């Protein structure tokens, strides 16, 4: 009997060890996560491929201007009609990932497996892997909450799941802007996708419900299927590196169709002998009433023509502002020793280390004391440097308090020590010269004392190269971006936000072209980990943490606006 | 001591077997439709297994494989839409794990082109063979109408894909009825015996059972112990004896040897919206090289709004 016990003991220990080895880094239970379910329910494990009809109807093979069955709004339709297939020659578009549920419509192989806690064998997560773009989704089953709104988005998004009887229901947030259909129909980064998975023998049926307040008038629901492969296809990777597609083309060229000038807008409808109104999509195309809507062919044609141009007053941007409004400062580690401090107007970044703290921007100043307290939790050393990316009060309002809360010992006892107020005994504030000038002109408190003009300002601080680049004629003539090179985090200031159009102040030297150039400058310094996800992280002036994809989208938007005007 | 261990293992195995017998056939994918109907399916309402035996059935054999819990970690289900889960089955209104009665509207979010504007020769990914291709390429709806065969495009394999509305009711305790406004068709799902001497027609003869996925079926060494699953399952319907018609609206044929296997699943969104998901597989040795799979869904309506029956001829 002792022998039996020994064997069982060895098996248990070995099992735990193997479990620990194969567990994905991100799948380990974390603080805030509960125990996953003991009984998982339906098993979805295995290798799968999309059912063929799904490939025919819902993949990139979709025709241009084929929007039927999608309840897209006017903004989405105009977006899609402006999209030419040649957009994919733009560097950042060549390797973009797939958001869900589009993730499942690639003509490729899929693998599904589970991650279990090695100690309790409870289900921590389901993992969905797709060959195209090497999409790697984790569906947490352990009850952990979704991240805050200001956290980064990815093409996979953040997914949590629960069983409802036979059905696995998955809720995904934090998605990047991607495709509902890869013929230009966009899915915004504000979308929430709920997927229901049911297995019947060798098939999985999925119903995805996309709720997108930016581009859809009502949730889009669609069903699709996966078919189980009895053999592993042994084809799982998708190496994608972007490269020059059009030699000599400038980086501020983004192919697009101007309003009403898409030469292919009728092609699909004509070839399929259907009314253009139906092909242009909209809520009514999802339901049986479509037949009535297109019965009067002349009226339908006129309606379709009207839909191909913007109508009515300009729509207000629906981009949500994720900044917490609870009167608290929320810190989130972005990468390395660089943190985002959100909650006091414009975003604040801070890098901490053995030398002290280096801040980028100081917010409105209303919560400056809490900003000081938040930094004190990250570092016992003083705030030594503050970089202002712009003069604007929502970025510099906390200058006075944060400067006096800090100290710059590098000035103590030097020839700088008597040169300006607080030298050495307070933090040193750095900016491009014109930002200092604008602050002084507008009598804003605590303008920078340490300025530069044309060349980058650089420091090796806390063991990291930090570069401050002047961006002439972007939103003003005094903007800067800051690059923490080891953490690989770029703080973009108001040159890039996720919440609104840029405030280009032409009276203070700003320009659309300068803004586009500044965005391209940022894009020249970014590198993604895989398929436009991760790598160099960007802290915008306002909004959530991003990476290069969102900057490229912002650049594209401005180029298209410039071309239209 | 060894004897005691063996006795314990034997007892455990006996409990497993007992649980499976009580609960029908755990892990038996695509079980044969019992001739005796629901009353003979047996098993307690929970679908079988001993109390607490809710786990360990994952990945059991399916698709007509042998009964009993298979090795964990994903067996190799056999049939196209074979079972795959280890639940039992029970019949009729009393055994329904969900209520699918009411009015439903088809949401044409998938396969829109084929469903909304079918055109001749656009058979997409339908696995039709050469014989079927010849028929599909000659599709002429006017000719069908003139021959009184307009309802060929509203047969069981295709009518659920036509944009329209459904009215689902219980005809009696053992019979579920689906009326479609598109084509004015009626599908009848029998949980009890199929009517005898029924002639072939476009809707065929449909045998129904509840496929109770997660209920019952523990694993070796005392399955379960975790959270018990709520009653759940799918409605499985197998339709045969269909008169030859169209599998798609644009004239892809199916023969009277075809078998249509359907699963109906109901999901509910947090905002209260209910969707009925239909997974279907059309097996037709005459006209198709492999099963034709489709997934279709419907949204629940509060009332009969929009349910306007129109015949196959559009009248």
HADDOCK unambig.tbl for C-alpha pairs under 7 A between the chains (distance, minus, plus):
assign (segid A and resid 1 and name CA) (segid B and resid 1 and name CA) 6.43 0.50 0.50
assign (segid A and resid 1 and name CA) (segid B and resid 2 and name CA) 6.38 0.50 0.50
assign (segid A and resid 37 and name CA) (segid B and resid 226 and name CA) 6.91 0.50 0.50
assign (segid A and resid 37 and name CA) (segid B and resid 227 and name CA) 6.88 0.50 0.50
assign (segid A and resid 38 and name CA) (segid B and resid 226 and name CA) 4.60 0.50 0.50
assign (segid A and resid 38 and name CA) (segid B and resid 227 and name CA) 6.54 0.50 0.50
assign (segid A and resid 39 and name CA) (segid B and resid 55 and name CA) 5.30 0.50 0.50
assign (segid A and resid 39 and name CA) (segid B and resid 224 and name CA) 6.85 0.50 0.50
assign (segid A and resid 39 and name CA) (segid B and resid 226 and name CA) 5.43 0.50 0.50
assign (segid A and resid 39 and name CA) (segid B and resid 227 and name CA) 6.36 0.50 0.50
assign (segid A and resid 41 and name CA) (segid B and resid 58 and name CA) 6.78 0.50 0.50
assign (segid A and resid 41 and name CA) (segid B and resid 214 and name CA) 6.20 0.50 0.50
assign (segid A and resid 42 and name CA) (segid B and resid 58 and name CA) 6.16 0.50 0.50
assign (segid A and resid 43 and name CA) (segid B and resid 58 and name CA) 5.49 0.50 0.50
assign (segid A and resid 43 and name CA) (segid B and resid 59 and name CA) 5.78 0.50 0.50
assign (segid A and resid 43 and name CA) (segid B and resid 74 and name CA) 6.69 0.50 0.50
assign (segid A and resid 45 and name CA) (segid B and resid 74 and name CA) 6.03 0.50 0.50
assign (segid A and resid 46 and name CA) (segid B and resid 74 and name CA) 6.87 0.50 0.50
assign (segid A and resid 52 and name CA) (segid B and resid 125 and name CA) 5.61 0.50 0.50
assign (segid A and resid 53 and name CA) (segid B and resid 124 and name CA) 6.81 0.50 0.50
assign (segid A and resid 53 and name CA) (segid B and resid 125 and name CA) 5.02 0.50 0.50
assign (segid A and resid 56 and name CA) (segid B and resid 124 and name CA) 6.36 0.50 0.50
assign (segid A and resid 56 and name CA) (segid B and resid 125 and name CA) 6.47 0.50 0.50
assign (segid A and resid 57 and name CA) (segid B and resid 111 and name CA) 5.43 0.50 0.50
assign (segid A and resid 68 and name CA) (segid B and resid 112 and name CA) 6.55 0.50 0.50
assign (segid A and resid 69 and name CA) (segid B and resid 108 and name CA) 5.79 0.50 0.50
assign (segid A and resid 69 and name CA) (segid B and resid 109 and name CA) 4.96 0.50 0.50
assign (segid A and resid 69 and name CA) (segid B and resid 112 and name CA) 5.83 0.50 0.50
assign (segid A and resid 70 and name CA) (segid B and resid 109 and name CA) 6.52 0.50 0.50
assign (segid A and resid 165 and name CA) (segid B and resid 214 and name CA) 6.84 0.50 0.50
assign (segid A and resid 165 and name CA) (segid B and resid 229 and name CA) 5.78 0.50 0.50
assign (segid A and resid 165 and name CA) (segid B and resid 230 and name CA) 5.44 0.50 0.50
assign (segid A and resid 165 and name CA) (segid B and resid 231 and name CA) 6.37 0.50 0.50
assign (segid A and resid 165 and name CA) (segid B and resid 232 and name CA) 4.71 0.50 0.50
assign (segid A and resid 165 and name CA) (segid B and resid 233 and name CA) 6.95 0.50 0.50
assign (segid A and resid 166 and name CA) (segid B and resid 213 and name CA) 5.86 0.50 0.50
assign (segid A and resid 166 and name CA) (segid B and resid 214 and name CA) 6.23 0.50 0.50
assign (segid A and resid 166 and name CA) (segid B and resid 232 and name CA) 6.02 0.50 0.50
assign (segid A and resid 166 and name CA) (segid B and resid 233 and name CA) 6.00 0.50 0.50
assign (segid A and resid 200 and name CA) (segid B and resid 81 and name CA) 5.48 0.50 0.50
assign (segid A and resid 200 and name CA) (segid B and resid 82 and name CA) 6.34 0.50 0.50
assign (segid A and resid 200 and name CA) (segid B and resid 83 and name CA) 5.68 0.50 0.50
assign (segid A and resid 200 and name CA) (segid B and resid 84 and name CA) 6.17 0.50 0.50
assign (segid A and resid 201 and name CA) (segid B and resid 62 and name CA) 6.37 0.50 0.50
assign (segid A and resid 201 and name CA) (segid B and resid 63 and name CA) 6.38 0.50 0.50
assign (segid A and resid 201 and name CA) (segid B and resid 77 and name CA) 5.50 0.50 0.50
assign (segid A and resid 201 and name CA) (segid B and resid 79 and name CA) 6.78 0.50 0.50
assign (segid A and resid 201 and name CA) (segid B and resid 80 and name CA) 6.55 0.50 0.50
assign (segid A and resid 201 and name CA) (segid B and resid 81 and name CA) 4.89 0.50 0.50
assign (segid A and resid 201 and name CA) (segid B and resid 82 and name CA) 4.39 0.50 0.50
assign (segid A and resid 201 and name CA) (segid B and resid 83 and name CA) 4.74 0.50 0.50
assign (segid A and resid 201 and name CA) (segid B and resid 84 and name CA) 4.36 0.50 0.50
assign (segid A and resid 202 and name CA) (segid B and resid 77 and name CA) 5.72 0.50 0.50
assign (segid A and resid 202 and name CA) (segid B and resid 79 and name CA) 6.88 0.50 0.50
assign (segid A and resid 202 and name CA) (segid B and resid 80 and name CA) 5.59 0.50 0.50
assign (segid A and resid 202 and name CA) (segid B and resid 81 and name CA) 5.91 0.50 0.50
assign (segid A and resid 202 and name CA) (segid B and resid 82 and name CA) 6.86 0.50 0.50
assign (segid A and resid 203 and name CA) (segid B and resid 81 and name CA) 6.51 0.50 0.50
assign (segid A and resid 205 and name CA) (segid B and resid 279 and name CA) 6.74 0.50 0.50
assign (segid A and resid 205 and name CA) (segid B and resid 295 and name CA) 6.78 0.50 0.50
assign (segid A and resid 220 and name CA) (segid B and resid 109 and name CA) 6.89 0.50 0.50
assign (segid A and resid 221 and name CA) (segid B and resid 109 and name CA) 5.86 0.50 0.50
assign (segid A and resid 222 and name CA) (segid B and resid 109 and name CA) 4.57 0.50 0.50
assign (segid A and resid 222 and name CA) (segid B and resid 110 and name CA) 5.23 0.50 0.50
assign (segid A and resid 223 and name CA) (segid B and resid 110 and name CA) 6.11 0.50 0.50
assign (segid A and resid 223 and name CA) (segid B and resid 295 and name CA) 5.65 0.50 0.50
assign (segid A and resid 223 and name CA) (segid B and resid 296 and name CA) 5.93 0.50 0.50
assign (segid A and resid 223 and name CA) (segid B and resid 297 and name CA) 6.48 0.50 0.50
assign (segid A and resid 224 and name CA) (segid B and resid 295 and name CA) 5.64 0.50 0.50
assign (segid A and resid 225 and name CA) (segid B and resid 295 and name CA) 6.48 0.50 0.50
assign (segid A and resid 274 and name CA) (segid B and resid 117 and name CA) 6.69 0.50 0.50
assign (segid A and resid 286 and name CA) (segid B and resid 107 and name CA) 5.48 0.50 0.50
assign (segid A and resid 286 and name CA) (segid B and resid 108 and name CA) 4.76 0.50 0.50
assign (segid A and resid 286 and name CA) (segid B and resid 109 and name CA) 5.96 0.50 0.50
assign (segid A and resid 287 and name CA) (segid B and resid 106 and name CA) 6.56 0.50 0.50
assign (segid A and resid 287 and name CA) (segid B and resid 107 and name CA) 5.60 0.50 0.50
assign (segid A and resid 287 and name CA) (segid B and resid 108 and name CA) 6.15 0.50 0.50
assign (segid A and resid 287 and name CA) (segid B and resid 163 and name CA) 6.64 0.50 0.50
assign (segid A and resid 288 and name CA) (segid B and resid 163 and name CA) 4.81 0.50 0.50
assign (segid A and resid 288 and name CA) (segid B and resid 164 and name CA) 5.14 0.50 0.50
